Amino acid sequence: MSISLTQLEIPKATAHAARALQIISAEEPDMQDLEGAIMQDPLLASTLLRYANSPLYQHSHEVTNIPTALRLLGLNSVRSAIVMATIRSTLPSDSEIAQHIFDHLHLIALYGKLIAQQCCPKMSNDIEFLGLFHDIGMLVLCVNLEDDYQKVYEQAVSTGSHIDIIEQAHFGISHDAVTARVAHEFRLSSTQQQQLAELHTQHRQQQAFENGEPDICILVLAHILAKQSEYDSPFSESIYLSQTELLSSLHLSEAQIDSIQQQAEEIWQDYAFA
């Protein structure tokens, strides 16, 4: 069964969320306009407030309004909230597979952020966002293809095969290509679109390792650490680098990894998007 990207219905942001994306994509975003756009979208506003009150952000008082949340979180978190609000609005409430994918997105985002805080703190919000976005293509395939995707998913889980490889064999494309298409819809940078389009390929992971690209290396390491936890979803994806290689590239120690695992375990149940 061969499919093309044009056959798939891609999730789209609401009018107010799309306006927020337009504002934050400008060279000098107008914060007042941004606040107004967010406050006119109840789901987006509530998602952003949940995130602002996440245990990842240590503050003594509950954040109850959008202006304060924006000052605390910054523009990247608005993108995350828009993506999550859009996904929540389209996610089938009765699909166990979709929920597994949704949980995986959150877990990789959490691990990515915690890893980045150890090795390149200034990138932590960007990495968290990429983690939240990186497998959206799986959700699109799951929603659009339903029964066919269920067979692919069940084969991946029962055989332990990488789901992106099985997707490619069944559909002629993997979820990475679909994710890149959604990334274009949500105005991600061309660099981010390219990263997501090839995230699970051997040549891209090897290139990132050889060139010392922290963002790709962090996301790959996040997948490895997530699989070591008890919270990750049952499917697996193609990973071509070892934990040892990634620790060397990111200048991390095993002691730091132990600390990250402990933090993830403590935070996971209360993670804002979980």
Beta strands, then each sheet from edge to edge (+ up, - down):
end
